[in-house]
Amino acid sequence: MKWGVVSVLVVAAIAGVALSIHPKPSRPVAPLAVGEPAQPLPTAPSDWHGKIGYKALDARFKVMMTDPSMTGLAVAVVEDGRLSFVKGYGVTASQDGRPVDSETVFRWASLSKTVSATLAARLASERLFSLSDTLGGFDTSLRLPGDAQNSLTIEQLLSQRTGLGKNAFDGRLEDGEDPATIRRSLATLHTVCPPGACHTYQNIAFDTITEVIQDRTHQPYAQTVEARLFKPLGMIGASIGQGGLTGAKSWAKPHRQGHVLPLSDAYYRLPAAAGVNSTIVDLALWMQAQMGLRPDVLSPSVLSDVQRPRVATMAPYGRLPIARQLKNSGYGLGMRSFTYKGHRLIGHSGGVSGYRSTMMFDPATRTGIVMLWNSDANLPFRFQAEFFDRVYDLPFQDWLELKNGASAADPGEVS
């Protein structure tokens, strides 16, 4: 798994990969509790401390970046609850892009569902509504076959149990139709199971929670997220909507196989399902909060509501090799859970044209990884298994399987 430093740099140079450099101090990590001092970001090798071999991990990411499917990547690792590693790789754009660093903003895509579902659980804990309330009691545009919106609960909506076929009418959204209009037309579809009975992943229907939250808070959804989650958690680079991406000083443009793609606003029109942008540090702060390290913002009962699996699912990641190792897959409130080689993991991933994201952590050890990248590549999804093999001190397995053979050997710790 670990190459020597010279070998890695040669491979990176041949591929023309732009490695990130941090010539000035990065912003400090927001304290995990009121009164705690802020700590500098662990962006340099001298700051990487823990049981995980971070120099070898860094070398492995550099090898992954030699693949033509990758353009830019930001990574952060939390070990034993502590932010222990932050690094950027590659560039924000294939032509005239700047190096990716801790301040580069990416899209979260469907990882945004963890935000809206967590916000809903918190608002429920504050008695603005109940997770057992039916959607018919709110002013929403959702219409389901047989008027099932009148019996479907918020809990069933957020655990993806509408009964609709997977990704219902996403194509119409991508063609430019208004989400509220599409939600009203969902009533014309046939269900694949009775509402509440099975897991069928949705985007347009899921975003109904935006309307539920606005109905009870009487303010825009993005404003509620900012006030209740982003600001108190210190997620200063997080935002909702396309303007939050393109208005950032450093933002990653979407790519496919090294070519820049047009920036689509389709899924931004579903803010609860796919509207969040942030830096990798903000996503790491979000993961720490989901680990239970910010009970002042997210109580243990709220996190239990979010992370407790409500329905069994197929393993994520389709035909990728990692999918075969994820057992007991379940979906909570906008959050996935599964076991990997006997260990329970929690997280979610996302993907829209030219962007991917992922968060996966072990709640028992409070150790996990977050990654954001500006391409359609699947390699970071694969790498999650390699990361947890290292966390659990398991034998090396080459999960990247790069065609050029560059990743075939475990290089050991790098000095």
C-alpha positions in Angstrom: 0.0 0.0 0.0 2.9 2.4 0.5 5.4 3.6 -2.0 8.6 5.3 -1.3 8.6 9.1 -1.5 10.8 9.2 -4.6 8.6 6.7 -6.5 5.4 8.6 -5.6 6.8 11.9 -6.8 8.1 10.4 -10.0 4.7 8.9 -10.8 2.9 12.2 -10.0 5.3 14.2 -12.1 4.9 11.9 -15.1 1.2 12.2 -14.9 1.4 16.0 -14.5 -0.6 16.0 -11.3 -0.6 19.4 -9.4 0.1 18.6 -5.8 -1.3 21.0 -3.2 1.0 23.5 -1.3 0.1 25.5 1.8 2.5 28.4 1.9 0.5 30.2 4.6 -1.3 29.1 7.8 -4.7 27.7 7.2 -7.8 28.7 9.2 -7.9 27.1 12.7 -10.2 24.2 13.5 -13.4 25.4 15.2 -13.4 24.3 18.9 -15.6 21.2 19.6 -17.0 22.8 22.7 -17.6 26.3 24.1 -14.5 27.6 25.7 -12.0 25.2 24.0 -9.2 26.9 22.1 -9.1 26.6 18.3 -6.4 24.4 16.9 -4.4 24.9 13.7 -5.4 22.7 10.8 -3.3 19.6 10.3 -2.3 20.4 6.7 1.5 19.6 7.0 3.2 16.3 7.6 4.5 17.6 11.0 0.9 18.0 12.1 -0.2 14.5 11.2 -0.3 12.5 14.4 -2.1 9.3 15.3 -2.2 5.5 14.9 -3.0 5.8 11.2 0.1 6.0 8.9 -0.6 9.4 7.5 2.5 9.8 5.3 1.7 6.5 3.7 -1.9 7.6 3.3 -0.8 10.8 1.6 1.4 8.8 -0.7 -1.5 6.6 -1.6 -3.7 9.6 -2.5 -0.9 10.9 -4.7 -0.9 7.6 -6.6 -4.7 7.8 -7.0 -4.4 11.2 -8.5 -2.3 9.8 -11.4 -5.4 8.3 -12.8 -6.9 10.3 -15.6 -10.4 10.1 -14.1 -9.2 12.4 -11.2 -8.9 16.2 -11.4 -9.0 17.6 -7.9 -9.5 16.0 -4.4 -9.8 17.2 -0.9 -9.5 14.8 2.0 -9.8 15.1 5.8 -9.5 12.4 8.5 -10.8 12.4 12.0 -9.1 9.9 14.3 -10.4 9.3 17.8 -12.6 12.4 17.4 -9.6 14.6 16.5 -9.1 16.2 13.1 -5.8 14.6 12.2 -5.2 15.1 8.5 -6.3 17.7 5.9 -4.9 17.7 2.4 -5.7 18.9 -1.1 -4.6 17.2 -4.3 -4.8 18.1 -8.0 -6.4 21.3 -9.3 -9.7 23.1 -9.3 -9.8 23.1 -13.1 -7.8 21.2 -15.7 -6.8 24.4 -17.5 -5.5 27.3 -15.4 -6.8 25.9 -12.2 -5.3 26.5 -8.8 -4.2 23.8 -6.5 -6.9 22.3 -4.3 -6.4 23.1 -0.7 -8.4 23.3 2.6 -10.2 26.4 1.4 -11.5 25.0 -1.9 -15.2 24.7 -2.1 -16.9 21.6 -3.7 -20.5 20.4 -4.0 -21.9 17.8 -1.6 -24.6 16.5 -3.9 -26.7 13.9 -2.1 -24.5 14.1 1.0 -26.7 17.2 1.6 -29.5 14.8 2.7 -27.7 14.3 6.0 -28.1 18.0 6.7 -31.8 18.3 5.9 -32.7 15.1 7.8 -30.6 16.1 10.8 -32.2 19.5 10.8 -35.6 17.9 10.7 -34.8 15.6 13.6 -33.6 18.6 15.6 -36.7 20.6 14.9 -38.8 17.6 15.9 -36.9 17.5 19.2 -37.8 21.2 19.7 -41.5 20.2 19.0 -42.0 22.2 15.9 -43.4 19.0 14.5 -43.2 15.3 15.1 -41.4 12.8 12.9 -44.6 10.8 13.0 -46.7 13.7 11.6 -48.1 12.9 8.2 -47.2 15.1 5.2 -50.9 15.9 4.6 -50.7 18.2 7.6 -48.2 20.6 5.9 -48.4 23.0 3.0 -46.3 20.9 0.5 -46.5 20.2 -3.3 -46.0 16.5 -2.8 -48.8 14.3 -4.3 -48.4 10.5 -4.2 -50.5 7.7 -5.9 -53.7 7.2 -4.0 -53.2 10.4 -2.0 -50.6 8.5 0.1 -49.1 11.8 1.1 -51.9 12.0 3.6 -50.6 8.9 5.4 -46.9 9.0 4.7 -44.9 10.4 7.7 -41.9 12.7 7.9 -39.9 9.7 9.2 -40.9 7.6 6.2 -40.1 10.4 3.8 -36.6 10.9 5.2 -35.9 7.2 5.3 -36.8 7.0 1.5 -40.0 4.9 1.9 -42.4 6.7 -0.5 -43.1 3.6 -2.5 -42.1 5.3 -5.7 -39.7 3.8 -8.2 -36.1 4.8 -7.6 -35.1 8.4 -8.6 -38.6 9.1 -9.8 -38.7 11.8 -12.5 -35.1 12.9 -12.0 -34.9 13.2 -15.7 -37.6 15.9 -15.8 -35.7 17.9 -13.2 -32.5 17.7 -15.3 -34.6 18.9 -18.3 -35.4 22.1 -16.4 -38.9 21.5 -14.9 -39.9 23.1 -11.7 -39.5 20.7 -8.7 -42.9 21.6 -7.2 -44.6 20.9 -10.5 -42.9 17.5 -10.7 -43.8 16.7 -7.1 -47.5 17.2 -7.9 -47.2 14.9 -10.9 -45.7 12.0 -8.9 -49.3 11.0 -8.2 -49.5 9.7 -11.8 -46.9 7.0 -11.1 -47.3 3.4 -10.1 -45.8 2.4 -6.8 -43.2 -0.4 -6.5 -44.4 -1.2 -2.9 -46.9 0.2 -0.5 -45.8 3.6 0.9 -43.7 3.0 4.0 -43.0 -0.6 3.2 -39.6 -0.5 1.3 -36.6 1.6 0.5 -36.6 3.4 -2.9 -34.1 6.2 -3.2 -35.5 9.6 -4.2 -34.4 13.2 -4.8 -37.5 15.2 -5.9 -39.8 13.6 -3.3 -37.2 13.7 -0.6 -36.9 17.5 -1.1 -40.4 17.9 0.2 -38.8 18.2 3.6 -37.7 21.7 2.5 -41.4 22.7 2.3 -42.1 21.1 5.6 -39.3 23.0 7.4 -40.3 26.3 5.7 -44.0 25.7 6.6 -43.1 25.5 10.4 -40.1 27.9 10.6 -41.7 30.6 8.4 -38.3 31.4 6.8 -36.2 30.1 3.9 -34.7 26.7 4.3 -31.2 27.9 3.7 -31.5 30.5 6.4 -32.7 27.9 8.9 -29.8 25.6 8.0 -27.3 28.5 8.5 -28.7 29.6 11.8 -29.3 26.2 13.4 -26.4 24.1 12.0 -23.7 25.8 9.9 -23.1 28.9 12.1 -23.1 27.1 15.5 -20.8 24.3 14.2 -18.3 26.8 12.8 -18.9 25.7 9.2 -17.9 29.1 7.8 -17.3 27.8 4.2 -20.6 25.9 4.0 -23.5 27.3 1.9 -26.6 26.2 0.0 -27.2 27.1 -3.6 -25.1 27.7 -6.7 -24.0 31.2 -5.6 -22.3 29.7 -2.6 -20.1 27.6 -4.9 -19.2 30.1 -7.7 -18.9 33.0 -5.3 -16.1 31.3 -3.3 -12.6 32.5 -3.7 -11.5 29.0 -4.7 -14.1 26.6 -6.1 -13.7 23.4 -8.0 -15.2 23.2 -11.5 -16.9 20.0 -12.6 -14.9 17.5 -14.8 -15.2 14.2 -16.6 -12.0 12.5 -17.7 -10.0 15.7 -17.4 -12.5 17.8 -19.4 -14.5 20.7 -17.8 -18.3 20.1 -17.8 -21.0 22.8 -17.8 -22.1 23.7 -14.3 -25.7 22.5 -13.9 -28.1 24.1 -11.5 -30.7 21.3 -11.7 -30.1 19.6 -8.3 -29.5 23.0 -6.6 -33.2 23.4 -7.1 -33.6 20.6 -4.5 -31.7 22.2 -1.6 -32.6 19.6 1.0 -31.6 16.7 -1.4 -28.5 18.1 -3.1 -27.9 21.8 -2.4 -24.9 22.0 0.0 -21.4 23.3 -0.9 -18.4 23.5 1.5 -14.7 23.1 2.0 -13.3 19.8 3.2 -12.8 21.3 6.7 -16.5 22.1 7.0 -17.4 18.6 6.0 -15.0 17.3 8.6 -16.7 19.5 11.2 -20.0 18.0 10.1 -18.7 14.5 10.6 -17.4 15.3 14.0 -20.9 16.6 14.9 -22.4 13.4 13.6 -19.9 11.5 15.8 -21.5 13.2 18.9 -18.7 15.7 19.5 -21.1 18.7 19.4 -23.9 17.8 21.8 -24.6 21.6 22.3 -25.8 21.6 18.7 -26.8 18.0 18.0 -28.0 16.1 21.1 -27.5 12.3 21.4 -31.2 11.8 20.9 -31.2 13.7 17.7 -28.2 11.7 16.4 -29.9 8.5 17.4 -33.0 9.4 15.4 -30.9 10.3 12.4 -28.5 7.3 12.4 -30.8 4.5 13.6 -31.6 2.4 10.5 -35.3 2.4 9.7 -35.3 0.2 6.6 -33.0 -2.4 5.0 -31.4 -1.4 1.6 -29.1 -2.8 -1.0 -25.4 -2.0 -0.4 -24.4 1.3 -2.0 -21.8 1.8 -4.7 -23.4 -0.6 -7.2 -20.9 -3.0 -8.8 -17.8 -1.5 -7.2 -15.8 -4.1 -5.2 -16.4 -2.3 -1.9 -20.2 -3.0 -2.2 -19.6 -6.7 -1.7 -18.0 -6.0 1.7 -20.7 -3.7 3.1 -23.2 -5.9 5.0 -26.4 -5.2 6.9 -27.1 -2.0 4.9 -29.8 0.2 6.2 -31.1 3.7 5.9 -32.0 6.0 8.7 -33.0 9.7 8.3 -31.0 10.8 5.3 -28.1 8.6 6.6 -26.8 5.1 5.6 -25.3 2.5 7.9 -23.7 -0.9 7.3 -21.0 -3.2 8.7 -17.6 -3.5 7.2 -15.6 -6.6 8.2 -17.5 -6.7 11.5 -17.4 -2.9 12.3 -20.5 -0.7 12.1 -20.0 2.4 9.8 -22.2 5.3 9.2 -22.2 7.8 6.4 -23.6 8.9 3.0 -22.2 9.8 -0.4 -23.3 12.0 -3.3 -22.8 12.5 -7.0 -24.0 15.1 -9.6 -22.4 15.7 -13.0 -18.7 16.4 -12.4 -18.8 16.2 -8.6 -18.6 13.4 -6.0 -18.6 13.4 -2.2 -18.4 10.9 0.6 -18.4 10.7 4.4 -17.9 7.4 6.3 -17.1 6.9 10.0 -17.0 4.4 12.8 -19.2 5.8 15.6 -17.6 3.5 18.2 -14.0 4.8 17.7 -15.0 8.2 16.3 -12.7 7.7 13.3 -13.6 8.4 9.8 -12.8 10.0 6.4 -14.4 12.6 4.2 -13.6 13.3 0.6 -14.8 15.8 -2.0 -13.7 15.7 -5.6 -14.5 17.5 -8.9 -14.9 14.6 -11.3 -17.1 11.6 -12.0 -14.4 9.2 -10.8 -15.2 6.3 -8.5 -11.7 5.7 -7.1 -12.3 7.6 -3.8 -15.4 5.5 -3.1 -13.2 2.4 -3.5 -10.5 3.9 -1.3 -12.8 4.0 1.7 -12.3 0.3 2.1 -8.6 0.7 2.0 -8.8 3.4 4.6 -10.7 1.3 7.0 -8.4 -1.6 6.4 -5.7 0.6 7.7 -7.8 1.8 10.6 -8.5 -1.8 11.7 -4.9 -2.9 11.0 -6.0 -5.4 8.4 -3.8 -6.8 5.7 -3.3 -4.6 2.7 -5.6 -5.0 -0.3 -5.3 -2.9 -3.4 -8.8 -1.5 -3.7 -7.8 1.1 -6.3 -6.8 -1.5 -8.9 -5.4 1.2 -11.2 -4.9 0.0 -14.8 -1.3 1.3 -14.9 -0.5 -1.1 -12.0 0.9 1.8 -10.0 -1.0 0.8 -6.9 -0.3 -2.9 -6.9 2.1 -3.0 -3.9 1.8 -1.9 -0.3 4.7 0.6 0.1 4.8 0.5 3.9 5.2 3.6 6.0 6.7 6.5 4.3 9.2 8.7 6.2 
